[in-house]
Amino acid sequence: MITFLLSAWRAGLRSRSVQAILVLGILLMGVAYLSSAFSPRQPKTIALDVGLSGIRISLVLFALFWVQELIGREIDRRTVLFALTYPVARGYYVIGRYLGVLGLLALAALLLGMLLWIVVQYTGLGYDQGFSIRTGSPYWITVAGLWVDAAVVAAFALWIATLSTVPMLPLALGLAFAIGGKSLGAVVEYLAQGADGDPELMRFAPIVNAIQWVLPDLSRLDWRAWPMYGLPPDGVALGLSLVLAASYAALLLTLAVITFSRREFQ
């Protein structure tokens, strides 16, 4: 398993992904810095909000790209057969590749988080906001939550890659999964409040309630209100969201191992 993990790291670094992270990070942080100019009273808060959204989008895209590059493409090109010649169970290949993707995502989260931290520090110099932002542990815990979010998306894309015969299917379904998981919480809350009295929208409430059982609410891993406004999440809710995310990722990884172990390559 360590062999597959290290090979995933080497392949990820050889693909110039680190350079891509830096370029994308600089562009996103530039957008965050410029967006702060539209709020003369809360420039740091706006920059932090936009920057965290950029980090979340970037990590999801990198997760899908690395799963497609390190697993999906190898299966499509049948180069995975060389890895299967090792005298180990097929599941070790899947787990090793997934851990390699998680390591690459951690590196991306660290680099992007450092870039945003620098941007926020130099935003709104000479202006004292009505309330200060938290760029210490609340900030880095929030970045870690975005990493967990991307890890769940990567687990889903990995499972799709192990059963798909269409090269781009993991990328497409993974993106839909990420968008759906992020939007689910807001949709459920909106319907629970009556959907502004719209009976047509309330017809979808049973469907959305059923979807909750199969689709995770990834918005629970977004704790940006803590560094932005000093509103820490409830400790129990935070722990529960992490447990649910880890359980869901473990379930998807188990399904990926089972699917890949039973798959026949010709």
C-alpha positions as CSV (number, residue, x, y, z in Angstrom):
1,M,0.0,0.0,0.0
2,I,2.9,2.4,0.8
3,T,4.2,1.7,-2.7
4,F,1.0,2.8,-4.3
5,L,0.8,5.8,-2.0
6,L,4.3,7.0,-2.9
7,S,3.8,6.4,-6.6
8,A,0.6,8.5,-6.5
9,W,2.6,11.3,-4.8
10,R,5.4,11.1,-7.5
11,A,2.8,11.0,-10.3
12,G,1.0,14.0,-8.8
13,L,4.1,16.0,-8.5
14,R,5.4,15.1,-11.9
15,S,2.1,16.3,-13.4
16,R,3.1,19.8,-12.4
17,S,0.2,20.0,-10.1
18,V,2.1,22.0,-7.5
19,Q,2.8,24.7,-10.1
20,A,-0.9,24.6,-11.1
21,I,-1.9,25.1,-7.5
22,L,0.4,28.1,-7.1
23,V,-0.9,29.7,-10.3
24,L,-4.5,29.1,-9.4
25,G,-3.9,30.2,-5.9
26,I,-2.3,33.5,-7.0
27,L,-5.3,34.1,-9.3
28,L,-7.8,33.4,-6.6
29,M,-6.1,35.4,-4.0
30,G,-5.9,38.3,-6.5
31,V,-9.7,38.0,-6.8
32,A,-10.0,37.9,-3.1
33,Y,-7.9,41.0,-2.7
34,L,-9.7,43.0,-5.3
35,S,-13.1,42.0,-4.0
36,S,-12.2,43.5,-0.6
37,A,-12.2,46.9,-2.3
38,F,-16.0,46.7,-2.8
39,S,-16.5,46.7,1.0
40,P,-14.7,49.7,2.6
41,R,-16.1,48.8,6.0
42,Q,-15.2,45.1,6.1
43,P,-12.3,44.5,3.6
44,K,-10.7,41.7,5.5
45,T,-13.9,39.9,6.0
46,I,-14.8,40.0,2.3
47,A,-11.4,39.0,1.3
48,L,-11.5,36.0,3.7
49,D,-15.0,35.0,2.5
50,V,-14.1,35.1,-1.2
51,G,-10.8,33.4,-0.6
52,L,-12.3,30.5,1.4
53,S,-14.8,29.9,-1.4
54,G,-11.9,29.9,-3.8
55,I,-10.0,27.3,-1.7
56,R,-13.1,25.1,-1.5
57,I,-13.6,25.2,-5.3
58,S,-9.9,24.6,-6.0
59,L,-9.6,21.6,-3.6
60,V,-12.7,19.9,-5.1
61,L,-11.4,20.4,-8.7
62,F,-7.9,19.1,-7.7
63,A,-9.5,16.1,-6.0
64,L,-11.4,15.2,-9.1
65,F,-8.4,15.9,-11.3
66,W,-6.1,13.7,-9.3
67,V,-8.6,10.8,-9.0
68,Q,-9.1,11.0,-12.8
69,E,-5.4,11.2,-13.4
70,L,-4.1,8.7,-10.9
71,I,-6.9,6.1,-11.0
72,G,-9.4,6.7,-13.8
73,R,-6.8,7.1,-16.5
74,E,-4.8,4.1,-15.4
75,I,-7.9,1.9,-15.5
76,D,-8.9,3.3,-18.9
77,R,-5.5,2.8,-20.4
78,R,-5.1,-0.6,-18.7
79,T,-1.7,0.5,-17.2
80,V,-3.3,-0.5,-13.9
81,L,-2.5,-4.1,-14.9
82,F,1.2,-3.4,-14.1
83,A,0.3,-2.4,-10.6
84,L,-1.8,-5.5,-10.2
85,T,1.2,-7.7,-10.8
86,Y,2.3,-7.0,-7.2
87,P,1.6,-10.0,-4.9
88,V,-0.9,-8.0,-2.8
89,A,-4.7,-7.6,-2.7
90,R,-6.2,-5.2,-5.2
91,G,-7.7,-3.3,-2.3
92,Y,-4.2,-2.0,-1.4
93,Y,-4.0,-0.3,-4.7
94,V,-7.3,1.6,-4.2
95,I,-6.5,2.5,-0.6
96,G,-2.9,3.6,-1.5
97,R,-4.0,5.7,-4.3
98,Y,-6.7,7.4,-2.2
99,L,-4.3,8.1,0.6
100,G,-1.9,9.6,-2.0
101,V,-4.7,11.9,-3.3
102,L,-5.4,12.9,0.3
103,G,-1.8,13.8,0.8
104,L,-1.7,15.9,-2.4
105,L,-4.9,17.7,-1.2
106,A,-3.4,18.4,2.2
107,L,-0.4,20.0,0.4
108,A,-2.8,22.0,-1.8
109,A,-4.8,23.2,1.2
110,L,-1.7,24.2,3.0
111,L,-0.3,26.2,0.1
112,L,-3.6,27.9,-0.7
113,G,-4.3,28.6,3.0
114,M,-0.9,30.3,3.4
115,L,-1.5,32.4,0.3
116,L,-4.9,33.5,1.6
117,W,-3.5,34.2,5.0
118,I,-0.9,36.5,3.5
119,V,-3.5,38.3,1.4
120,V,-5.8,38.9,4.4
121,Q,-3.0,40.3,6.5
122,Y,-2.2,42.9,3.8
123,T,-5.8,43.7,3.0
124,G,-7.3,47.0,4.4
125,L,-4.1,48.2,5.9
126,G,-4.6,51.4,7.8
127,Y,-8.3,50.7,8.4
128,D,-9.7,49.3,11.6
129,Q,-12.8,47.1,11.1
130,G,-15.6,47.2,13.6
131,F,-14.7,43.6,14.5
132,S,-11.5,41.7,13.9
133,I,-11.2,38.4,12.0
134,R,-9.6,35.3,13.5
135,T,-6.5,34.2,11.5
136,G,-5.2,31.8,14.1
137,S,-6.5,28.3,14.9
138,P,-10.1,29.1,13.8
139,Y,-8.8,29.9,10.3
140,W,-6.8,26.8,10.0
141,I,-9.5,24.6,11.4
142,T,-11.8,26.1,8.7
143,V,-9.2,25.2,6.0
144,A,-9.0,21.7,7.4
145,G,-12.8,21.4,7.1
146,L,-12.6,22.3,3.4
147,W,-9.9,19.6,3.1
148,V,-12.3,17.0,4.7
149,D,-15.0,18.2,2.2
150,A,-12.7,17.5,-0.7
151,A,-11.7,14.1,0.8
152,V,-15.3,13.0,0.7
153,V,-15.7,14.2,-2.9
154,A,-12.5,12.3,-3.8
155,A,-13.8,9.1,-2.2
156,F,-17.0,9.3,-4.3
157,A,-15.1,10.0,-7.5
158,L,-12.8,7.1,-6.7
159,W,-15.7,4.7,-6.3
160,I,-17.2,5.9,-9.6
161,A,-13.8,5.4,-11.3
162,T,-13.6,1.8,-10.1
163,L,-16.9,0.8,-11.8
164,S,-17.0,3.2,-14.8
165,T,-16.1,2.3,-18.3
166,V,-16.5,6.0,-19.5
167,P,-13.3,8.0,-18.9
168,M,-14.9,11.3,-17.9
169,L,-17.7,9.9,-15.8
170,P,-15.9,10.2,-12.5
171,L,-15.1,13.9,-13.2
172,A,-18.7,14.7,-14.2
173,L,-20.5,12.8,-11.5
174,G,-18.0,14.0,-8.9
175,L,-18.6,17.6,-9.8
176,A,-22.4,17.0,-9.5
177,F,-21.9,15.3,-6.2
178,A,-19.9,18.2,-4.8
179,I,-22.5,20.8,-5.9
180,G,-25.4,18.7,-4.6
181,G,-23.7,18.0,-1.3
182,K,-22.9,21.7,-0.8
183,S,-26.4,22.8,-1.7
184,L,-28.3,20.2,0.2
185,G,-28.3,21.9,3.6
186,A,-29.6,25.2,2.2
187,V,-32.4,23.5,0.2
188,V,-33.5,21.4,3.2
189,E,-33.6,24.5,5.5
190,Y,-35.5,26.5,2.9
191,L,-38.2,23.8,2.5
192,A,-38.4,23.3,6.2
193,Q,-39.2,27.0,6.6
194,G,-42.1,26.6,4.1
195,A,-40.4,27.6,0.9
196,D,-42.0,31.1,1.2
197,G,-45.4,29.5,1.0
198,D,-44.9,28.2,-2.5
199,P,-46.9,24.9,-2.8
200,E,-45.1,23.9,-6.0
201,L,-41.7,23.9,-4.3
202,M,-43.1,22.1,-1.2
203,R,-44.0,19.1,-3.5
204,F,-40.3,18.4,-3.7
205,A,-39.9,18.2,0.1
206,P,-40.4,14.4,0.3
207,I,-37.8,13.9,-2.5
208,V,-35.3,16.1,-0.8
209,N,-35.8,14.4,2.5
210,A,-35.2,11.0,0.8
211,I,-32.0,12.4,-0.8
212,Q,-30.6,13.3,2.7
213,W,-30.2,9.6,3.3
214,V,-27.8,9.0,0.4
215,L,-26.2,12.4,-0.1
216,P,-24.0,14.0,2.7
217,D,-24.6,17.6,3.7
218,L,-21.1,19.0,2.9
219,S,-22.1,22.5,4.0
220,R,-21.7,21.2,7.6
221,L,-18.0,21.2,7.0
222,D,-17.9,24.9,6.2
223,W,-17.1,26.8,9.4
224,R,-16.1,30.1,7.9
225,A,-18.3,32.0,10.3
226,W,-15.7,31.2,13.0
227,P,-12.7,33.1,11.5
228,M,-14.9,35.7,9.8
229,Y,-17.2,36.7,12.7
230,G,-15.9,34.9,15.7
231,L,-18.9,32.5,15.8
232,P,-17.4,29.1,16.6
233,P,-19.5,26.0,15.6
234,D,-21.1,24.0,18.3
235,G,-18.6,21.4,19.5
236,V,-21.0,18.5,19.3
237,A,-22.2,19.5,15.8
238,L,-18.6,19.9,14.6
239,G,-17.6,16.5,15.9
240,L,-20.7,14.9,14.5
241,S,-20.1,16.4,11.0
242,L,-16.5,15.1,11.1
243,V,-17.7,11.6,12.1
244,L,-20.4,11.5,9.4
245,A,-17.9,12.7,6.8
246,A,-15.3,10.1,7.8
247,S,-18.0,7.4,7.9
248,Y,-19.3,8.3,4.5
249,A,-15.8,8.4,3.0
250,A,-15.0,5.1,4.6
251,L,-18.2,3.6,3.1
252,L,-17.4,4.9,-0.4
253,L,-13.8,3.6,-0.1
254,T,-15.1,0.2,1.0
255,L,-17.4,0.1,-2.0
256,A,-14.5,1.1,-4.3
257,V,-12.3,-1.7,-2.9
258,I,-15.1,-4.3,-3.4
259,T,-15.9,-3.0,-6.9
260,F,-12.3,-2.9,-8.0
261,S,-11.5,-6.4,-6.5
262,R,-14.4,-7.9,-8.5
263,R,-13.7,-6.1,-11.7
264,E,-12.4,-8.1,-14.7
265,F,-9.9,-6.4,-17.0
266,Q,-9.5,-7.6,-20.6
